[in-house]
Amino acid sequence: MSKNTGECCPPQSTSNPSKPNVPHPVSDPTGYEYKGRFESVGDYKKVYVTGSDDAKHALVVIYDIFGFWDTTIRGKPFPKDQDGNKEELKKFFAGTVSILGYCWGGKLALLSLTSGTPFCCGAVIHPAMIAPEDGENLTVPFGFYPSMIEEAIKSKPFASKSDYHLYDTVHHGWAAARADLKDPENLKQYEDVYQRTADYFARVKC
């Protein structure tokens, strides 16, 4: 990677100033039904959980910086001085863990994939504030899906397990806070990147 990208994701903004703002949070135009459930995990009494009870792999997702919405945290931000029951959290994350980040969260995901990382692989979608050394310091397979010109990661020993695709027809934020799913091209690439990312995580099998 050779560029330092600093664009971020103002909520409701689009790539075209002549277009109206998009709804936020972004919603499925066909409607959405919750697929998870609430469970108690250690000291945390209400944790939203999706997936199979016998899953052996977990995915940590870091929002774009504007993803913290009232309905997301339900008016109860994470206590800054609370670690929770670490043993229970370890059980919850038993097995292997991957990480996925958007925009600002993509930067954090990249920084977490250096030497000594607890994650077996990671991916970023339209990342922001990326510096060349972020790619140089990677130590595990990595999926990189920018909305702007960046160089693929070719020199790492895990390059064959990594994935890269440039989405050069859509704007920064097309898969998260700035997605406009009523726009045909945005919807097409939105669906493509999520399928590509899911396939990448399945292929790595870490």
N, C-alpha and C positions, 0 to 999 in steps of 0.2 A: 504494500500500500504506500502511496506516495503523497497523497493529499492530506491536509488537515481541514476537515469539514466541520464548520461551526454552526450550520443551520439547525434550528430546533423546530418544535411543533406547537405554535400558538393554537389554543383550542378554537375550533370552528372555522379556522382559516382554510383557504384553498390556494391552489397554485395560480389561479387566475383572478386578479382583483376585480374583474368585471362580473364574476359569478357571485351569487349570494353565499353567505356563510352556510356551512353544513351543520346538521344537528350534532350535538355532543352530549353524552357519549354517542359514538357511532353505533348504529343498530342495523340488524339484518333487515333489508327492505321487505322480506317475506314474513317477518315476525320471528321472535325468539322465545324459546321456552328453556327454563333452567334445567341443566342436566346433572347438577351435583346435589349435594346434601350437606347439612351442617353436622359437625361432630365435635366432641371435646378432645383436645390433644394436650395432655399435660395441664399446665396452668391456664391454657387458652380454652375457654368454655364454648366458643362458637367459631369453629374453623370451617370454611367452605371447602369441601372435598369433592373431587371428581375422579373417575376412573375405577378400576377394579380393586376390590379389597385385597386381592393376592398379588397386586402389581409389585414387581421387583425393581422398578425404575421410576424415578421422580424427575419432574421438569420444573425448575425454578424460573419464573418469568419476571423480568424487570420492566416496568412501564416506561413509556416516554414520560418526560418530566411533568407534562400536563395531564397525566392519567389519574392523578389523585382527585377523584370526584366525590362529592358528598355521599352518593349512594354506594361508592366503593368501600369507604371506610366506615360508613354508617355513623358518622359523627364521633367515632372513637379511634383516633390515631394511635398507632403503635406506641406503647409506653417506652420512652427513651432509656429508662433505667431498669427495664425488666428483661431478663434473659429467658424467663420461663423455665419450665422443667426440662433441662437439657437431655436427661436420659430418655424422657418420653419423646422429645423431638428427634433424637437419634433413632428411636424405634420407627417413628413416622417416616423417616428418610432412609430406612434400612434398604440396602441394595445400592445401586448406582444412581448418580444424580447428574443431570445435564442442566445447562442454563441457556436462556433465550432473552435477548434484550432489544428494545426499540429505542431509536433516537438516543437521548441521554442515557437510557438504560443499556443501550448497546455499548457505550463507552465503559460502563461499569462491568458489563459481561466480559468484554475484552480484557480488562484489567484483572479479572478474576481467573483468567486462564493461563497464567504464567506458572513458573516453577512452584511446585507444592500445592497446586490447585486441588480442591476436593471434587471438582467436576471432571467427568470423563470425556466430555465434549461440549461444544457450545455453538451458538449461532446468533447473528445479529441481523435485523431488518431495518433499513434506512437509518444506520447509525450516525451519530453526530460527534463532533470534536475528536475525530480519530487522528492519531499521530503515527508516523512511520514506525516508531519503536513498539507500538502496540502490536503490530503484526510480527515484528521481529522477535518479540518475547513470548509468542504463543508456544505452548508445549503439548497441546492435544488437538484432535480433529476439530474443524471449525467450518461453519456455514456462513457465507458472507453474501448478503443480498442488498446491495446499495441501489439508490435511485439516481446515482450520479457516477461518473467515470472513476473507477478505482482499479488498481492492478490486482489480479488474482494472486493467491498465495501458492507459489509453485515450488519453492526451494525447501520447504520443510519435509522431514522424513515421513510425516503423516499426510502429505499432500494428496495421495491417492484416496484417502478416506474423507477428505474435505470437499466442500462444494462451493461453487461461485456462480452467480448469475447477475448480470447487470440489467436492471429494469429502467431502461432509458426512455420509456414513453410515459412515465408517471412521475409525479412530484414527490419530494421528501415528505414522508408522513402518510403516504397513500395506503398503508396497511394498518394504521393506528389512528391517532387523534385527528389527522387531516383527511381521512378517507371520505370520499364522496361516492357511495355505493350506487347512486343513481346515474353516475357517469359510466357508460358501457366499458370504456377502456380501463378505468379505475377498478371497476368490479372484476373485469377479466384478470387483471394482474394481481388483484387482491386474492382472488381464489387460487391463482397460480402459485403465489409465493407461500401460501399456507399449505398447499398440497406438496410443494417442493420441500418445504421445511420439515413437514411430517415424514416424507419419504427419506430425507437425509438422516433424521434421528433414527428411523427404523433401520436404515442401511448400516449406520455406524455400529449399532448393537453393542454399546459399551457396558 
